[in-house]
Amino acid sequence: MIHFNISAPGKIILHGEHAVVYGKTALAASLDLRTKLRFEEQNWNNIHIDCPNVYMSLDIPLDVFLEYFQPSYSFNETDRLLDQVEQFVTLKKGFTGMYSGTKQQKLGLQGILYSLVYIAYEEQIQIKSFSVHLSTELTIGAGLGSSASFAVCLAACFLHWAHLQKGNDHNTFDENDLEKISKYALSCERIMHGSPSGIDNSVCTYGSIIEFRRGESVKVLPNMPSLNILLVDSKISRNTKDLVERVAKTRQSFPVIIDSIFDSIDAVSKAALQVLGEIRDVQTTDDTDLLDSRYKKLFTLIHMNQGLLSILNVSHSKLDIICSMARSHSFAGKLTGAGGGGYAYILLLPNTENEYITYISELLTKEGFSVKRTSLGCNGVTIEPNI
């Protein structure tokens, strides 16, 4: 019987937070903390779903599911499908197992069932009994792309299942597959975010670094360098909507000043893009001094962007401490995402000694922060080898 494993990365915003809302350039990178999916066809007459991160493990009778989701309407009507999925989850007909109906459980289950029905129709899947296990290394709801990574794993899973049912056995996704996965994941993301921009699902699908401007297609930048970072949790909760509204109100009062800040953030994003290209080119040589000089240019741009975000009043005293500690140890840090709390990243030099990274991590931990060592610009969605 068919069984396979899929994984997809998270994402962080490198540059362009808040300014992107007003049409400016943003850069996002894949984050090598991954959502992992294990799929297996089964002999029993159930769909088994296991999501330990949200404490959900349940069985849905296959016949109940198939009877409810008869293809009696056009699947171009995705709003109607969303409504039907929501009603099915609310009814909980035949559900058994661990499911209390928390918000995270409900959204996760809706995402799984919506993706299954939509992709099954589009790709002509014969829906059989199966089990799917989804776990993630990402903090859920923290601006690290957990929902997009989840949606990309689901889209890749059901597309891969369709390929295998048709005898197309392969261990990588081609460009056509990736385009479909990103499209399906974007549709699923509507469950979590209403009107997603498309940047998160693109990063989680393709990996690398993404250049994005509102109203334009995302641009995947090929052969970008992998960047080593410390991902630091400020332990301060934040509300994206409130922060976006705060910036909008300040702009209403001081439009010329705030627009000039947005222009500066846009210029920083574009300059960072150029420096990343220089780092990519220098990495093919053995010139470590030249490579370090390019990283230090990137450090300067990170300092600038954090300063501009502070002027916009979207930083936080805890984020400022993280960035100050990074700078005092000759690195660079900035908030990532909406700000007001949440996460910051500290960019490391490629040849930084492990002992020094451990030392800085311990200093941050003593200040009450949570620290993970990881990298940016990693592979996108991947078919993993079966173990």
C-alpha positions in Angstrom: 0.0 0.0 0.0 1.0 3.6 -0.6 3.0 5.4 2.1 5.3 8.4 2.1 6.6 11.4 4.0 6.5 15.1 3.1 8.1 18.1 4.8 7.9 21.9 4.2 9.8 24.8 5.9 8.5 27.8 7.8 9.2 31.4 6.8 10.4 34.6 8.2 10.4 38.2 6.9 13.9 39.4 6.3 13.0 42.9 5.3 9.9 45.0 4.5 7.5 44.5 7.4 4.6 47.0 7.4 5.9 48.9 4.4 4.8 45.9 2.2 1.2 46.8 3.1 1.7 50.0 1.2 3.2 48.5 -1.9 6.8 48.4 -0.9 9.3 45.6 -1.4 9.5 42.7 1.1 12.0 39.8 1.3 11.0 36.6 2.9 13.1 33.5 3.4 12.4 29.8 4.1 13.1 28.8 7.7 14.6 25.4 8.3 12.1 24.5 11.0 9.8 22.2 9.2 6.3 20.8 9.3 6.4 17.0 8.7 3.7 14.8 7.3 3.5 11.0 7.2 0.8 9.4 5.0 -0.3 5.8 4.7 -3.2 4.0 3.1 -5.0 1.7 5.5 -7.3 -1.3 5.3 -10.0 -0.1 7.8 -13.0 2.1 6.7 -11.8 5.3 8.4 -9.8 8.5 7.7 -7.4 8.8 10.6 -6.0 12.2 11.4 -3.2 12.7 14.0 -2.0 16.3 14.9 -0.1 16.1 18.2 0.8 19.8 18.3 -2.8 20.7 18.7 -3.7 17.5 20.7 -6.0 16.1 18.0 -6.3 12.4 17.1 -9.5 11.3 15.5 -11.2 8.9 13.1 -13.8 9.8 10.6 -15.9 7.0 9.0 -15.0 7.0 5.3 -18.5 6.2 4.2 -19.9 9.2 6.2 -17.2 11.5 4.6 -17.9 10.3 1.1 -21.6 10.6 1.4 -21.4 14.1 2.7 -19.0 15.4 0.1 -20.7 14.1 -3.0 -19.5 16.2 -6.0 -22.9 17.9 -6.5 -21.5 21.3 -7.3 -18.8 23.1 -9.2 -15.5 22.9 -7.4 -14.7 26.4 -8.7 -17.1 27.5 -6.0 -14.5 27.2 -3.3 -16.5 29.5 -0.9 -19.3 26.9 -1.0 -16.8 24.1 -0.3 -15.4 26.1 2.6 -18.9 26.4 4.0 -19.6 22.7 3.6 -16.3 21.7 5.3 -17.1 24.0 8.2 -20.6 22.5 8.6 -19.2 19.0 8.5 -16.6 19.7 11.2 -19.3 21.4 13.3 -21.6 18.4 13.0 -18.8 15.9 14.0 -20.9 13.1 12.6 -19.3 9.7 13.5 -16.1 11.4 14.9 -14.3 9.3 17.4 -11.0 10.0 19.3 -9.4 13.1 20.8 -11.1 16.2 19.4 -12.4 18.9 21.8 -13.1 21.5 19.0 -10.6 24.1 20.1 -10.0 26.9 17.5 -6.6 25.4 16.4 -8.1 21.9 16.1 -11.1 23.1 14.2 -9.0 25.2 11.7 -6.5 22.3 11.3 -9.2 19.8 10.6 -11.0 22.2 8.2 -7.7 22.6 6.3 -7.1 18.9 6.0 -10.6 18.1 4.8 -10.9 21.1 2.5 -7.5 20.2 0.8 -8.6 16.6 0.5 -11.9 17.3 -1.2 -10.6 20.1 -3.5 -7.5 18.3 -4.7 -9.2 14.9 -5.0 -11.6 16.5 -7.5 -9.0 18.5 -9.3 -6.5 15.6 -9.6 -9.0 12.7 -9.8 -8.0 11.0 -6.6 -9.8 7.8 -5.5 -10.4 8.6 -1.8 -9.6 5.4 0.2 -9.0 4.9 3.9 -5.8 6.5 5.0 -4.0 7.9 8.0 -2.1 11.2 8.1 0.2 12.4 10.8 1.2 16.0 10.9 3.7 17.5 13.4 5.7 20.8 13.3 8.9 22.3 14.7 7.3 25.7 14.3 5.6 27.7 17.0 2.0 27.9 15.9 0.5 31.4 15.5 3.8 33.2 15.9 4.4 34.6 12.5 6.8 31.9 11.4 4.6 30.5 8.6 3.2 27.5 10.5 -0.2 27.6 8.8 1.4 28.0 5.3 3.8 25.2 6.0 0.9 23.0 7.1 -1.1 23.9 4.0 1.8 23.2 1.7 2.4 19.8 3.3 -1.3 18.9 2.7 -1.3 20.1 -0.9 1.9 18.2 -1.6 0.5 15.1 0.1 -2.7 14.8 -1.9 -1.0 15.8 -5.2 1.6 13.1 -4.6 -1.1 10.6 -3.7 -2.8 11.3 -7.0 0.5 10.8 -8.9 1.1 7.5 -7.2 -2.4 6.3 -7.8 -1.8 6.9 -11.5 1.5 5.0 -11.5 3.7 8.1 -11.6 6.2 7.1 -8.9 8.7 9.9 -8.3 10.8 11.3 -5.4 10.9 15.0 -6.3 8.4 17.6 -7.4 8.9 19.3 -10.7 8.0 22.9 -11.6 4.5 22.1 -12.6 3.9 20.2 -9.3 5.3 23.1 -7.3 3.0 25.6 -9.1 0.0 23.4 -8.3 1.1 22.9 -4.6 1.5 26.6 -4.1 -2.0 27.3 -5.7 -3.7 24.6 -3.6 -2.0 25.8 -0.4 -3.0 29.4 -1.0 -6.6 28.2 -1.3 -6.3 26.3 1.9 -4.7 29.3 3.7 -8.0 31.2 3.3 -9.3 29.1 6.1 -6.7 30.5 8.5 -6.1 34.0 7.1 -9.1 35.0 5.0 -7.2 36.9 2.3 -3.6 35.7 2.3 -1.0 37.6 0.3 0.6 34.5 -1.3 4.0 35.2 0.1 3.9 32.5 2.8 2.7 29.6 0.7 5.3 30.6 -2.0 8.2 30.6 0.4 7.1 27.3 2.0 6.6 25.7 -1.4 9.7 26.9 -3.3 12.1 27.6 -0.4 15.0 30.0 -0.9 14.2 33.8 -0.7 11.2 35.5 -2.1 10.9 39.1 -3.4 7.3 40.4 -3.0 5.3 43.5 -3.7 1.6 43.8 -3.2 -0.4 43.3 -6.5 2.6 41.6 -8.2 3.5 38.0 -8.6 6.0 36.7 -6.1 9.5 36.3 -7.4 11.5 33.3 -6.3 15.2 34.2 -6.2 17.3 31.2 -7.4 20.5 30.0 -5.9 20.3 32.3 -2.9 22.8 31.7 -0.1 21.9 29.7 3.1 22.1 32.1 6.1 22.8 30.9 9.6 20.8 32.6 12.3 19.7 32.5 15.9 15.9 32.6 16.1 15.0 34.3 19.3 11.5 34.3 21.0 10.9 37.5 22.9 8.2 35.6 24.9 5.9 38.7 24.3 2.6 38.0 22.6 1.6 40.3 19.8 -1.5 41.1 17.7 -0.7 41.7 14.0 -4.0 43.4 13.3 -3.5 45.9 16.1 0.0 46.7 15.0 -1.0 47.3 11.4 -3.8 49.6 12.5 -1.4 51.5 14.8 0.9 52.2 11.8 -2.1 53.2 9.7 -3.3 55.7 12.3 0.2 57.2 12.6 0.4 57.5 8.8 -3.0 59.4 8.9 -1.5 61.9 11.3 1.9 62.2 9.6 1.6 60.9 6.0 4.7 62.6 4.6 7.0 61.4 7.5 5.6 57.8 7.5 5.7 57.5 3.7 9.3 58.5 3.8 10.0 55.8 6.3 8.3 53.3 4.0 10.4 54.5 1.1 13.5 54.0 3.3 12.4 50.4 4.2 11.8 49.8 0.5 15.4 51.0 -0.3 16.8 48.7 2.5 15.0 45.7 1.1 16.3 46.4 -2.4 19.8 46.9 -1.2 19.7 43.7 0.9 18.6 41.8 -2.2 21.7 43.1 -4.1 24.0 42.2 -1.2 22.5 38.7 -1.0 23.4 38.3 -4.7 26.9 39.4 -3.9 27.2 36.9 -1.1 25.9 34.2 -3.4 28.6 35.0 -6.0 31.4 35.4 -3.4 30.6 32.0 -1.8 31.9 30.3 -4.9 35.3 31.6 -4.2 37.7 31.0 -1.2 37.9 34.7 -0.4 36.7 34.7 3.3 37.6 38.4 3.8 35.5 39.5 0.9 32.6 37.2 2.1 32.8 38.7 5.6 32.7 42.2 4.2 29.5 41.4 2.3 27.9 40.0 5.5 28.9 43.2 7.3 27.0 45.2 4.7 24.0 43.0 5.3 24.5 43.6 9.1 24.4 47.4 8.4 21.1 47.0 6.5 19.6 44.9 9.3 20.5 47.6 11.8 18.9 50.2 9.6 15.7 48.3 9.1 15.3 47.6 12.8 15.8 51.3 13.5 13.2 52.3 11.0 10.7 49.8 12.5 11.5 51.3 15.9 10.6 54.7 14.6 7.3 53.2 13.4 6.7 52.2 17.0 6.3 48.5 16.2 9.3 47.2 18.1 9.3 46.3 21.8 11.7 46.8 24.7 12.4 43.0 24.7 13.1 43.0 20.9 15.4 46.0 21.4 17.4 44.1 24.0 17.8 41.2 21.6 19.0 43.4 18.8 21.3 45.4 21.2 22.9 42.1 22.4 23.4 41.0 18.8 25.1 44.2 17.9 27.3 44.2 21.0 28.7 40.9 19.9 29.3 42.1 16.3 26.2 40.5 14.7 22.9 42.0 13.6 19.4 41.4 14.7 15.9 42.7 13.9 12.3 41.8 14.6 10.6 39.6 12.0 6.9 39.9 11.3 4.5 42.4 12.8 6.6 43.3 15.8 5.4 44.3 19.2 6.8 41.1 20.5 7.1 37.7 18.8 10.4 36.7 17.2 13.7 38.4 16.2 16.5 36.9 14.2 20.2 37.3 14.6 22.3 36.8 11.5 25.6 35.0 12.1 28.8 35.1 10.1 29.3 31.8 8.2 32.5 31.0 10.0 31.3 31.8 13.5 32.7 29.2 16.0 30.2 27.0 17.7 31.5 27.9 21.1 30.8 31.6 20.5 27.3 30.8 19.2 26.7 28.7 22.3 27.9 31.6 24.5 25.6 34.2 22.9 22.7 31.7 23.1 23.3 31.2 26.8 23.4 35.0 27.4 20.1 35.4 25.6 18.6 32.5 27.6 19.7 34.1 30.8 17.7 37.2 29.8 14.6 35.1 29.6 14.5 34.5 25.8 14.1 31.2 24.0 16.8 30.6 21.3 17.0 28.2 18.4 19.9 27.9 16.0 18.7 27.3 12.5 19.1 28.6 8.9 17.3 30.5 6.2 17.0 29.8 2.5 16.6 26.1 2.9 14.8 23.7 0.5 11.1 24.1 0.0 8.5 21.3 0.1 10.2 17.9 -0.2 9.4 14.2 -0.5 11.3 12.7 2.3 12.7 9.1 2.2 10.7 6.5 4.0 12.3 5.3 7.2 
